[in-house]
Amino acid sequence: PQQRLAPPRFRPPPATIPFDGVMSIFKAQAPAKPTPPPVTPRTEAQELASKDTGAALTPAFLGANQFSDEKLRQAAPAAYSALEQSRTTGAPLKKEFKDQIAKAMMEWAIRRGAVCYAHWFAPMRGCNAQKHDGFIDLDFSSPSVVKPMKKDFDGGKLFMAETDGSSFPNGGLRQTHTAAAFNSWDMKSPVFVRNETMYIPSCFVAWTGMALDEKTPLLRSMGAISKEGVRMLNHLGDKVSEVRTFVGWEQEFFVISKDAYLRRPDLMAANRTVIGAPPARGQQADTNYFGQIPPSVAHYLEAVQKEFFLLGIPMTTYHNEVAPGQHELAPIFSVSNVAVDQNMLCMELMQELADLHGLYVLFHEKPFQGVNGNGKHNNWSVQGILASGGGSLNLMKTGANKEDQVRYTVATACLARGMKLYGDVVRCACIGAGNDHRLGAQEAPPAIMSLYPGVGMEAHLKAVAAGGPLEGYAGEDKNLAYGAAACQTVRVNAEDRNRTAPFPHCGNRFEFRAVGGMQNTAHPNTLINTVLADSFSAWSDLVEGGMSIRDATAAMLKDGMPAIFTGNGYGKDWPQVAVQERGLLNLHNTVTALDEFAKEKNKALFSKHGVYLPEEVDARAAVMFEKYAVTIKMEASAMIEMVKTGLVPACARDLKTYEGTDLGGDRAELYKKLTVVLADLESVAAAMPHDGDEATEAHYCSEKIVPAMAACRKVADAVEGVMEKALYPFPTYSEMFYGHH
């Protein structure tokens, strides 16, 4: 694969060679012997960054391929001012300003090597979509019958593009005979250049205005939390112009060789191994976490970081994760819609660069059984932007003064209420066939949604609920001494970390730890934004109705205290306590969670805050049910193919080795059992109902196909444990974990 790393640009044939057909050109240029590939492939960004020491950290490099506000301000100051007002107030932009913005973008992008543009958007399918159009048009002012081409890109092309809405997941919102759908630039997310295309982060809606994507509801939810957050803060005496949500994501992933990926039908079909015995060395020795990164992966991640810097993504951290072959990277936080775009770009770019290095990246929540899976921790904060222009107020961080303490107490009480009343909505923010293998598996939080504010804050909230004042919890950082003169005493958070909680507080933010590695984080953030906006609204209603600020906060806690839990979320007794004593929901898998999503109370929630219409809620539920069923069916098909065409024939060859001896042990019986469980799985898969709705199919997959797959896997993995190694037809876990090192 490495011979494909850096293909040279096409060279014309030497002048001495006559042109007698295309093949002669390639023959003439073919080297006599293959040129060994470079040990470490280097991208253009790495080459640029290595020309001068520290070049990758200079202003000329950082964000060079991102069209920032500053670049627009310099190129078209009047248009920039109009844009700034429009994206704050929603006021329409004049055509002249749209054209000026488009021209400035095009000229900049062309200087960065672009010849095309693409509206880049997020349909309800997990990965982004794009259509490439050239920066050209016909010159209709020419008198020629055949019009010449000219360079062109105007405001009409930037702010609107049309495509087919029926060919994307839509949950019944679109049909083939009513298919029109439209893109429009998200003006708060900067465009960027990759290769020869300028990408325009965009929304995607139907002709009816209903959302067909993940970005549009996210922006609506950000508007909702801003509206209700400003209303709430004004009651506290804080004069703010808007409230913004911020996200800092942490992306976990596995890296394997591209060759191993191409020899595993299950990975190619579903990004998950559906069979595979555990290796002798897994994660039991705890040697991988924060260990030395294997050289091949280190070179790859160095390339990834340089590309991120060029694109304006502040990717600061990468390290080994717990499982062998597993790693994590994370940028500095950004405003939510930009952070979501950066994460989607991250996953695209990582896969693209992995191919250049002969590697493949797995973001799936559970690609390998028996070791940790991949999450995407969603660090989330809410901040009020001061109307005076003097900074912001973090609602998720307390402080030494009374105002900070009151603000944090009110916000936490509102969040607790939302977690209790809409735990089903929050649970639907982290659903998926992959995440079903991960949640509650001693590597990720349980499927019960609870809030961890810290032990000290929990005591303070209980005191407030009992009649105490809102102020009093400063959450003051504490000194931590190492007991060694060589180490300085450091300041650390007032509260310890709780990684068993799905929603723990982390000093200045809450971390939604249950989000899955493959998810588009727009959906989780849409839901938690809406839930908190509703509690802000309920709190303000009470205050405006005459209740005191303290009593309104206590009312939030009356609903929300059962959702606050500071104990061990992995404890065996927690599920029973959560359900029976606290009234929390234990929606243990995707289909049980989705059964709750489109309930009337949730439709009312989304409608009230302008995030989803009732029809859009039904459509989302249908799409999520369908996605679950499609995933399980693909996994089952891959398992049947691998066992039937790979493992069973290998069993037959293995048995021949032992013919005429008594060394075969119970192999014949075990191999026969494999054919029995395979037949059972085929029968269950064939009986899949096709005359019901998406929910019916999803429930069948969960209740029938998943158990049949588990039974088949158990035997298949046992077969791998006794089969002659040379006969096993697929890369083993050991080969995938360590083969690329």
N, C-alpha and C positions, 0 to 999 in steps of 0.2 A: 504493500500500500504506500510505502514511503516514496516509491518512484513517481507517485503522482503529486508529491508535495508542492513543488514549485515549477510547474510546466513553463518552459521558455516561450516567449512570444513568438509567433510565426515568423520565420525568416524566409525571404525569397530564395529560390534556388540559385546556385552560382551561375554566372553568366555563361560559363563554358558548357553547361549542360543544356541540351535542347529540351524544349518543353514538348514532350510527347505523351502527355496525359498526367493526371493527378498522381497516380501511383509512382511515377518516376521521380516526382518531387520528393515524396517521402522516402523512397529508396535512396536517393542521392544524399539526403540529410541524415539517414540512419547511421549512428556510430557503429564501428566495427564490433565493439564490445560494449555491453551495458555500463553506463556510468554509475558508480556506487552512489547511492543517495546520501545526502548530508546526514551526519549523526543527529544534529539538532536543527530541524527546519526553522527558519526565521521568517516572520511576517514582515510586510512593509513597515508596519508601525515599529517593530523591534529594530529594524535597520535604521529607521529615522531616529529612534531614541538613542541608539548606540553611537551615533556620529560624534557626539560630544558628551562628556561626563555630565550626568544629571539632566540631559536634554529632555527626558520624558517628564520632568517636573517643572519645566519652564512654561510661562504663559502662552508661548507660541505653539506648544504641543498640547497642553491640557485643554480639551474641548475644541480642538481645531476642526473637527468634523461635526460640530453642533452649531446650528444657527441660533445664537443666543440673543437675548433682548438687547444687549449692548451692540451687537453687530447690526441689528435692525435700526437701533437708535442712531448709529453713525451713518448708516446708508440712507435712511429716510426718516428724519426726526419728526416731521409733522405726522406722518403715518403711524409712527411708533406711539406718539401721544394719543392719537385717536384709538389705536388698538388697546392701549392700557386702560382707557376709559371704557371701551366696549366690553372687554373681558371681565371688568369689575361690575359694571352696571347692566350689561346685556343690551346696551344701546346699539342700533344697527350702524355698520360702517358704511361710509360713502364709497361708491365705486372707485373713485380716484384713489382713495387710500388703499383699497383692496389691491388695485393694480400696482401701486407703488410697492406694497409689501411683497407681492408675487415677483415683481421684477428684481427687487433686492435679493430675494431668496434664490431666484434662478441664477443671477450673475455670480453670487457667492458659490452656489453648488457647482456651477460649471468650472470655476477656478479650483474647486476641490476634486475635479475629475468626473463629475456627473454628466450624463447625457439623457437621463430619464428621471421621472418622478413617480412616486407610488403612494396612494392613500393606504395607510397601514392601519388595520383595524382588527378588532377582536370578536369574531362571531362566537356564538354560544357552543364552542366545540373544544376549547382548551388551547388552541394554537392560533396565531394571528394570520391574517390574510393580506394579500397585496396584489395589485395589478400594475404593471409597469407601462408607462406612457412616455414617449419621447418629448423632449423640449422642442418640438417642431410643429409647424402647421403649414398649410399651403398659403401662398401669397396671392390672395384673391384680387389684389389690386393690379396684378399683371395682366396685360392684354392677351397673353398666350392662352391657347386652348388647354395645353397641358401646363398647369400652374406650377411654378417653381416652389421649392420648399424654403422655409425661413425659420429662424430661431423664434420660439414663441412660448410664453407661459404668462397667463394673466390672472386676475383675481377670480374670474369665473371658474377657472380650472383648479385654483387652490381651494376655494371654499365649497365646491360642490363637485361630486362625481357620482354617476349613476351606475348601478350594477343589478344583478338578478338576486332578489331576496328569497326566492323559493328554493334555491339550490344550497342554501346554508340551513343549519338547524334553526327552526322557527316555531316549533310547538303549535302549528296550525295558524300562525298569524299571517302567513303568506301561502299562496297557491300558484300553480303554474300559470293560471289565467289572471292572477293578480300579483305580479311578481316584482314590480318596481321597488327599488330600495336605493338609499342615497348615503353617501359619505360627506362629512364636513369636518374640516380641521378643528381639533381641540386646541383653541388658541392659547391655552395655558401650558401646553406641552410642546417643547421646541422640536423643529424638524432637524434631521441629521442626514449625513451622507454615508452610505456604505457601498463600497465598490463603485459602480457607475450609476447609482440611483440615489436620488434625494427622497427620503421617506417622510411622509406627513402623518403624524399620529392623528387618528380620526375617529369620529363616532359613526354609527351605522344604524339607520332607522328605516322602517318601511314607509311606503307612500302615505300610510295612515298616521305616521309619526310615532308608532310603537317601536320600542327598542328591540333590535335584533342582535345586539352585541352586549359586551360586558362593560364597556367604557361609559355609554350613555347613562345607565342607572347609577354608576359610581359618581358621575358629575352631578346628577340629580340629588343623590344622598349627601354630597358635600355641600350643595346649596341648602338642603334641609337642616343639616347640623349647624351651618352658619347662621341661618335665620333664627333657629331656636336657641343657639348658643349666645348670639348677640342679645336676644330678649332676656335670657337668664342673667347674663353678666350685667346688663343695665340695671336689673333689680338689685344687684350687689354693689352698685355704684361704680362699676368699671365701664368707662366709655371706650367702646371698641367699634371699629368699622366693619369687621367681619371676623368669623371664626374659621380657622383652617385646620384640617387634619393632616398629620404627617405620618409617613410609614418608613421604617427601616427594615428591610427584609434580610433574612439569612437563608441562603440557598444551599441545601445539602444535595449531594449527587455521588454516584459511583462512576469510576472510570475503568473501562476494560479495553482490550485490544479490539480494533475494528474486525480483525480476522475472527476472533471468538464470537463477536456479535453476529457476523454473517453465517456462522455455522450453528447458530441456535435459532431454530424456527420460532420458538416461543418469544424470544426477545424481539425478533423482527415483527412478529404479529402483535404483541401486547406489551413489550418492554418489561416483561416479568418472566422469570423462569418458573414454569409450571411443574417441572420435575427437576430433581437435583438433590443428591445426598449431601449432608454437611461435611465439610473437610475436617481433617484432623486438627488443623489450626484455623480457628475462626477468630472470634473476638474475646475468647475467654481469658487470655493473658493480659488484656488491657494495654497492649503494646502499641496499638495503632494511634490512639487518640493523642493528638498534638505531637506525634512522632515525626521523624524525618520523612519528608515527602519524597517518594521515589523519583529518581532523576528524570525519567520520561514524563512524569506528571508535573514535576516542578518546571521543566522547560515549557510545557504546555500552558501552565497557569501564568507564567511570566509573560507569555505572548498574549493571553487573555487580558491580563491587567493593562498592558500597553494599549490594546485596542479599546478597552473601556475608557482609558484616559483620553484618547483621541475623541471619543464620542461624548465626552462630558459626563461620564458616569464615575463618581468618586469611589471606586472599588478599592478599599483599603486593606481588607483582611482576607486571608485564605489559610487553611490548615487542614491537617488530617482529621477525619472524624473517627467515631468509635469502631466501626466495622472495617475489616480489611478491604482496601480498594475504594473506601468512602472518604469524601472530602467535603469542605464547606467554604463558601466565600460570601462576603457581605460588603455592601457599600455604606457610606454615610447616608443618613435618612434624607428624604425629599418630601415635598408636598405630595399627597396620596396619588393623584392621577399620574404625576411624573414618575413616582416610584414604581407604580404598576407598569408603566411603559418601559422603564429601565429593566425591570425583571423579565418581561417578555423578550426584550432585545437581548438580555443576558443569555437566556436559554437558546435563542436562535444562534447567537454568535458563538457560544461555547460549542455547539454541535458542529458548526461550520469549521471552526479552527481545529476541533478534535480530528476531523477527517484529514486535515493536512498533516497531522502528527501520527496518523495510523491508529487513532483511538476512537472510542465511542463513549458518549456520556449517557448515563441512565438517571433520569430525574424521578422515575416511578417511586411511589411510596413504599413498595416492598418488592424490589426486583429479586431478592434472594431470601429464601426462607431460613430462619435460624439465626440471623444477624439483624442488627438494627436497620430500619428503613429510612427513607428520606422525608424530612419535613421541610417546611418553609416558614420559619418563625416570623410572625408579623408584628414588629414592634410599632406601637400605635400611640400617638399623642394628639391632643386637641389643644389648640392655642388661640387665644383671642388677640387680634391685631389691634393695637392701640390706635384710636382715631387721631391722636396727636402726632402719629408717625414716629413715636419714640420707642418702638420695640413691640414685644408681645408678652402675653401672660400665659404660662403653661398651666392648664387646668389639672394636669396630672402630676403636679409636683407641689408639695407643701413648702413651707419656709418658716423663717424666724418671726415674721410679722403676722399680725392677726388676720389681715386681708388675705394673705396667701393660704393660711390655715383654713379659713372659712370657705374660700373658693374650692380648695381641694376636697374638703369634706362634702360640700354640696355635690361636686362632680362625681365623687366616688359613690355617694348614696344613690345618685341618679343611675349610675352604671349598674349598681347592684340590683336596683328595681328592674332595669331592662333585662338583666341576666335571668332573673326569676320569672318575670312575666312572659318573656320571649326566648326562653332557653331553647325552644324548638327551632326558632329562626336562626339563632347563633349556631346550633348544631348543624343546620343545613349549610352553614358557611364552610364546613370542613368534611363534606360527604364525598363519596366516590368508592368505586370497587377497590382501588388500591389502598385508600386510607382505612378501609375496613380491616385490613391485615395489620394495621399499625396502631390505631388508637387503643389504649388500654393494654398494650403488650409489653409493659415494663420498659418501654423506650419512648413512649409518648403519653400525653395525658389521657385519661379515660374519656369515654363518650358522654359523660355527665358534665354539663356545662356549669362551672362554678367560678367564683371570683376570689383571688388571693390578694388582699391589700397589704398583708403583713400582720404579724401578731399584735404589734403595738397599735396599728391603725384599727384592727378589729376590735380591740378593747375600747378605743376611743369611740368608734361607731356604736358600740353597745351602750356606752354612756350617753351618747346623744339620743339614742332611741328611748333611753330611760328618763330623759328630761334634761340632760346636761348641755353645756354650751357647745357651739360649733367649733370655736377655737380651742387650742390646747394640745394639738398634735403637731409638733414641729418637724418630726422625722429627721432630727439632726444627725448628720453623719458622725460616726464614731472613729476614734483613733484605733488603729490596729498595729500592734508592736510585734516584731518578728523575734524578739529576744536575742538578737545578734547585733553587735555594734556596727557591723558592715552594712546593715540594712536600715534605711530611714523608716520611722513610723509614718504610716500612710492613713489617709482618711477614706473610709468605705461607707456604703449605704447603711442607713439605720436598720434596715430589715434584711434578713438572709434571703437567698433565692429559693424558690420552690419550683423545681422542674417537673413535679408531678401534677401541677395545676394547669388547666387549659388556658387560664387568663390571669397570670400573676403580675403583680406590680414590680417594676424594676427601677426604682429611684425617680425617674422623670417620665415614665411611660408605662403602659400595660403591654404585655407581650402575649399575643394570641398564638399559643404554641401548637395548636391542633391542626393548623393549615397543612395541607399535603404538598409534597415536593413538586408535583406536576401541575398544580392548580394555577390558574390565572388569579392573582390576588385581588383583582377588581371585585369579584363576587363576594369574598369574605368581608372586604372593607365596605362594600355597599350595605351589607346587612348590619354590621356592627355600628356604622354611622347612623343608620335609620333607627336602630334600637335606642341609641343614646339620645338622638334628637327627640324621640318620643318622650323620654323621661324628662329632658329639659323642658319640653312643652307642658307636661303634666305638672312639674314643679312650678313653672310660671303661672299656670292656671290657678294653682292654690294661692300663690302670693297675690295675684291680681284679684282674687276673690276675697281678700282680707286676712288671710292666714299670715303669721309671721314667718320670716325666713327660716328661723330655727325649727318651728313646728312643721313647715312644709318639708324640710329635710328629714325630720323624724318620720313624716308620713311616707317618704320614699323608702326609708329603712324598714318600716313596718311591712312593706311588700318585699323588700330586697334582702333582709338579713338571712333568710334561709339559703340564699345563693352564696353567701360568704363562707368560705371554708379554708382554714389555714393548716389543716392536717395533711396526712399522707394520702394523696390521691391514688396510690397504688395499693393501699391497704385493702385487705379482703373484706372488711366490714363496711367500707365506704359505700358501695353500691346500695346495700340494704338500708343504711342510715339515710343516704341521700333521697331515696324514693319513699321509704315508709315514714321517716321522721321529719323530713324537710319538704317533701312534696315536689322534689326535682324530677325531671324526666331522665330516664336511662334509655335513650334511643340508640341501641347497640350497633345498628348497622345502617347502611344507606337507605334501604327501602323503608324501614320503620321511621326514619327521620323524614323522608320525603312524603310519607303519608300525612304528616302534620303541616307541611309547608304551605299548602294552598287552603288551609282552614280559613273560615270567615274572619276570625280575629286578626289573622296575619294579612289578609287582603285589606282589611280596614286600616291596619297600621301603614302599609305601603301607600295606599290611596291617600290617606290623610296628609302624608308628607311629600306627595308628588313624585315618588320613586318608581312605583309600578302601578299601572291600572290593574283592575281585577283580571282582565284578559291576559295581561302580561304575566301575572303570577301563575295562572294556569299554564301558560305557554312554557314558562321556566320549569315548572314541575314536570311537564311532559318531556321536555328536552333532557332533564336530569335523569328521569326514569329510563328514557330511551338510551342515553349514553351508558348507564349502568348495564342494561341488558346487552347492548352491543359489545361492551367490553368483556362480559362473562362469556358470551357466545364465541368471541374470537379466542379467548383463552382456552375454552373447551375444544375448539377445533384444532388449535395448535397442539394440545395435549394428545388428542386422538391421533393426529398425524405423526407426532414424534414416537408415540408408543407403537402404533401399528406398522409404520414403515421404517422405523429405526430400531427400537428396543426389542420388539418381538423377533425380528430376523436375527438380531445379535444373540438373543437367547438360544435360538436354534443352533447357531454356530458354536456357542459356548458349550452346549450339551454334547456336541460331537466330540469335543476334546476329551470328555470323560467316558465315552463309549467303551465298554469292555473292562471298566475299572469300577471300584467302589468308592472313588474319590469325589464323586459328584455331590454327595450329601443330599440335602433336600432341595437342590436346585430345580429338579424337574417339577416338584410340587409347587415351588414358589413361582416358577415361570408359567405354569398352568394357571395359577391364581391371577397372574397378571392379565391373561387373556379374558378371564372371567370379569374382572373389574373394568377392563376396557369395554367389553360388551355391554356391561351395565351402563357405563357412561354414554356410549353411543345410543343406547335405547332411550335414556333420559333426554339427551340432546335432541333426538329425532322427534320426541313427543312435545317439543316446545309449542305452546299455543300461539296461533297467529291470528285468531279471530277476536282477541280482546284488545284493550287499550295498552298504553305504554306501562302503566302501573302493574297490570296483570302479568305482562311478560317479565318485568323486573322481579316481581315476587316469585315467579316460577324459577327464574335463574337463581335467586337467593336461596330458595327453599328446596330445590331439587338438584339443579346442576352443580352448585357449589359443593354440597356434600358428596356428590358422586365424584367430582374432581378430587376432593380431599382423599377419598377412599382409593382412587386410582393412583394418586401420587404416593400414598403410603407404601403401596406395593412396589411401584416403580423405583422408589428410592432404595427400598430393600434389595431389589434386583441389582441396582448399581453397586451395592455394597459387596456382592459376591461374584459379580461377573468379571471375567478376565479383562484387565485394564485396557489392553489393546483393542478389544472388541467393542467397548462402550462407544456409541456413535456420536456423542456430542461433547463439547468442551465441559470439563467438570468445574465444580466450584473453585477448587484450588487453581486450576488453569486460568479461570476468569479473574480471581482475586489477585493472583501474583504473576501471571504470565507476562504482563506488560512491564513488569518492574525491571 
